[in-house]
């Protein structure tokens, strides 16, 4: 049965495990909500777990909520350069950063107008790095209670998420912080390289619907 997911910013390992093991449909007609993985991801630096946040242009006045697909990225500050430099600093000593940096760097060089498009691009490029199929099925309307698919849209919420059981792998700063689980897929990719695909294909899924 297909799984309904929100496209997130370099999604976490559990989300990518679902993508590697199941047929996925991307939710593209929901309302944007704050404090979700729609515009943030987590990596591990020498200081510990760190959030990378994409600033967005907020709708003001009477307009109120807006569709996720209509959310525009705010480039008033050069967050693209900041995020890429942070990734370089955090992972330049990892075994596989140099192997993938040429594929990932262009994502931080062009300015996509819409957050949804940018996120889908990060997912597509990461799928290519992992050598797993890119899934492009999208919703064409919003359905509160979808039929004939597993609704895993709640996994996009960064607050109150349930702990995910994951097998530990060697991380750059594991000697300082121990194993930090369910970070952005980038952490697994830079630390495990081609083994990352096998890891997510055998990861136990926790789709609480």
Rosetta blueprint (number, residue, H / E / L):
1 X L
2 X E
3 X E
4 X E
5 X E
6 X E
7 X L
8 X L
9 X L
10 X L
11 X L
12 X E
13 X H
14 X H
15 X H
16 X H
17 X H
18 X H
19 X H
20 X H
21 X H
22 X L
23 X L
24 X E
25 X E
26 X E
27 X E
28 X L
29 X L
30 X L
31 X E
32 X L
33 X L
34 X L
35 X L
36 X E
37 X L
38 X L
39 X L
40 X E
41 X E
42 X E
43 X E
44 X E
45 X E
46 X L
47 X L
48 X E
49 X E
50 X E
51 X E
52 X E
53 X E
54 X L
55 X L
56 X E
57 X L
58 X L
59 X L
60 X L
61 X H
62 X H
63 X H
64 X L
65 X L
66 X L
67 X E
68 X H
69 X H
70 X H
71 X L
72 X E
73 X E
74 X L
75 X L
76 X L
77 X L
78 X L
79 X H
80 X H
81 X H
82 X H
83 X H
84 X H
85 X H
86 X H
87 X H
88 X H
89 X H
90 X H
91 X H
92 X L
93 X L
94 X L
95 X L
96 X L
97 X H
98 X H
99 X H
100 X H
101 X H
102 X H
103 X H
104 X H
105 X H
106 X H
107 X H
108 X H
109 X L
110 X L
111 X L
112 X L
113 X L
114 X E
115 X H
116 X H
117 X H
118 X H
119 X H
120 X H
121 X H
122 X H
123 X H
124 X H
125 X H
126 X H
127 X H
128 X H
129 X H
130 X H
131 X L
132 X L
133 X L
134 X L
135 X L
136 X L
137 X L
138 X E
139 X L
140 X L
141 X L
142 X L
143 X L
144 X L
145 X L
146 X L
147 X L
148 X L
149 X E
150 X E
151 X E
152 X L
153 X H
154 X H
155 X H
156 X H
157 X E
158 X L
159 X L
160 X L
161 X L
162 X L
163 X L
164 X L
165 X L
166 X L
167 X L
168 X L
169 X L
170 X L
171 X L
172 X L
173 X L
174 X H
175 X H
176 X H
177 X H
178 X L
179 X L
180 X L
181 X L
182 X L
183 X L
184 X E
185 X H
186 X H
187 X H
188 X H
189 X H
190 X H
191 X H
192 X H
193 X L
194 X L
195 X H
196 X H
197 X H
198 X H
199 X H
200 X H
201 X H
202 X L
203 X L
204 X L
205 X L
206 X L
207 X L
208 X L
209 X L
